[in-house]
Amino acid sequence: MIEVESITKRYGSTEAVKDVSFSVGKDQVLGFLGPNGAGKTTIMKILTGFHFPSEGTAMLDGFSVSDDPVEVKKRTGYLPESVPLYNDMTVDEYLSFMAAARLVPADKQQEAKEKSINDCGLKEVRSQLVETLSKGYKQRVGLAQAIIHDPPVLILDEPTSGLDPNQIIEIRSLIKKLGKSKTVILSTHILQEVEAICSRVLILNEGRIAAQGTPEEIAGTLKGVNTWELILKGTDMQEKCLTFGSKYLKKSFDTAPEIQEENGLFNVRFFIPAEISAVPLVGKTGELIFDWAVAEGLKILGMKEHKLSLEDIFVKLTEASSGNP
């Protein structure tokens, strides 16, 4: 549905986006993550035909953003961070205007408007002036205008920015519903939003892709998905720890356990590989570690599991690509 190949965007001597490539399939929700200035909004503006790439190609539903921007816009619903509303219109009047502006056939405009009102939960406020609406309802109206022409692609820039917790839950639920029938790209600073809505993640930093895939796939490129921390007492700790993976998980770990000794006690960290964490065995890993320690004659004084969260992944990747320690 969306194919982006090596796009770069320059503003004078500044490169806002640098050699970015990714693809999004039908009925997928892709979350854009990144610090301020990472290039998220610039890429969204390229995909919606508001900007052209300086280099590279972007295809949407088979049409080139550079060569066929009008066709691209016909197939795209766009909700910018600042919702484009006319405050002196009622919701009904505004959506009628947008249906015509989006070139919905005249005999289909009423049907399209009713569907967008129903999908976005606007029945109660359809007769109100836009300026009288709460921020949450204004976001709903913004989404309604984005879907009124039934585009196959939705591009949403910070759709829950400035909303209260209840409004955020409502908008997230709506976006998740829309994602079942459309390709959605969602830009946000809220990591919980990505975890709640998105099937895939693309992390940007300084105009480049730091990582992309599911959170589990991205975590797998880092130092383990799961970490088990133990406090142990015993002898020959180094030798015994190295046997755990091969004996109990039938795999030698790429990352050796970390072992630190203090006052006769050992602090041990096992890094469980992604391919093991992805299978049902992971639910029994703690039990297997316990059995291993008992079999090796070790005393367990403490035991704790830590999974890499999306926040951990984001911090690690953006710090690494920024050169921070």
C-alpha positions, -999 to +999 in steps of 0.1 A: +000+000+000+028+024+009+064+020-004+091+045+005+125+040-010+156+061+000+138+094+005+158+124+015+143+159+022+164+190+023+155+225+034+184+246+021+215+230+037+195+212+063+186+175+058+154+169+077+151+133+064+180+112+054+178+081+032+146+066+047+130+034+034+100+015+047+068-002+036+033-005+051+008-032+040-029-031+038-048-030+072-016-023+091-011+005+117+024+018+117+036+040+146+061+067+140+082+074+171+110+099+175+122+130+194+112+164+183+128+172+150+133+136+141+116+140+107+082+124+114+060+153+103+082+159+072+077+123+061+040+126+066+038+157+045+057+139+018+034+110+019+003+133+016+018+152-013+023+185+006+060+182+001+081+164-025+112+144-016+146+159-026+157+124-035+141+089-035+106+077-043+074+074-023+045+053-037+010+053-022-015+028-036+005+025-067+009+062-074+040+083-071+039+112-046+061+132-070+045+124-103+008+119-093+002+141-062-035+146-069-041+109-072-022+104-039-044+130-022-075+113-034-064+081-017-052+097+015-070+109+046-048+134+065-051+147+100-024+172+108-014+181+143-034+214+141-069+202+130-081+222+099-115+233+111-138+262+103-152+274+136-181+294+122-196+263+106-217+236+123-203+201+122-228+191+096-220+221+074-183+216+077-185+179+067-208+187+038-182+212+026-154+187+031-173+160+012-176+184-018-139+195-015-128+158-014-147+153-047-172+129-034-199+125-061-229+148-054-253+118-051-230+101-025-221+131-003-250+127+022-243+090+026-205+097+031-212+124+056-236+102+076-211+074+077-183+096+089-205+111+116-216+076+128-180+062+127-166+092+146-194+094+172-206+129+162-244+125+162-249+144+194-230+175+182-237+176+145-258+208+148-233+226+170-208+252+158-173+238+156-160+266+179-183+253+208-169+218+207-144+203+233-109+195+221-119+158+220-149+164+197-128+187+175-103+158+170-133+136+161-144+161+135-108+162+122-109+124+118-143+126+102-130+149+075-101+126+070-122+096+063-152+112+046-140+102+011-133+066+023-095+067+015-075+035+018-048+053+037-050+074+069-021+096+080-025+110+115-001+134+131-003+135+169-040+127+169-044+127+207-022+158+214-037+179+242-066+156+250-076+145+285-073+108+295-109+099+286-107+116+253-074+098+245-090+065+252-119+074+228-097+085+200-074+055+204-104+032+202-116+049+170-082+047+153-079+011+162-113+004+146-103+023+115-070+004+113-090-028+107-100-016+072-074+010+063-036+014+062-028+039+090+004+058+098+003+073+133+028+098+146+030+102+184+053+110+214+032+087+236+048+053+238+017+037+254-003+048+224+019+028+200+017-002+222-021+001+223-028+007+186+001-001+163+011-034+148+045-021+137+068+006+149+093+029+130+117+048+153+133+079+138+161+099+151+179+129+135+162+122+102+172+085+099+155+052+108+169+039+141+148+007+139+116-007+125+095-038+130+073-050+159+085-041+194+096-077+199+116-077+166+133-045+175+141-057+210+156-088+195+183-067+179+193-054+213+207-072+243+180-097+249+143-093+252+141-107+287+166-102+315+166-124+346+185-110+376+194-133+404+213-131+437+231-165+442+254-181+467+277-210+456+309-220+440+322-222+404+296-196+394+311-187+360+313-223+348+278-232+361+261-201+346+275-209+311+257-242+312+222-229+317+214-220+281+227-252+265+213-276+292+179-260+300+169-240+269+188-262+244+207-232+231+240-215+238+234-178+243+251-152+221+254-129+251+271-144+281+256-139+316+269-109+336+283-120+370+294-097+398+306-108+432+302-089+464+307-101+500+305-138+489+272-133+469+269-133+432+246-109+412+239-128+379+220-115+348+208-138+321+199-123+287+173-144+271+175-143+233+146-130+212+139-163+194+134-180+228+114-152+243+090-153+214+079-189+221+057-203+249+088-215+267+094-180+279+065-184+304+085-212+321+119-196+319+119-185+356+110-221+366+138-235+345+163-210+360+151-221+395+155-258+386+190-251+371+202-234+403+189-262+425+206-288+403+239-269+404+238-267+442+233-229+442+212-210+468+188-184+454+185-153+476+167-132+450+152-136+415+135-110+393+125-107+356+128-075+335+114-072+300+125-046+276+096-021+273+090+001+242+103+029+264+136+010+270+139+003+233+132+039+223+158+053+248+185+028+238+181+034+201+178+072+202+207+076+226+228+052+205+222+069+172+227+103+188+261+093+202+250+098+238+266+075+264 
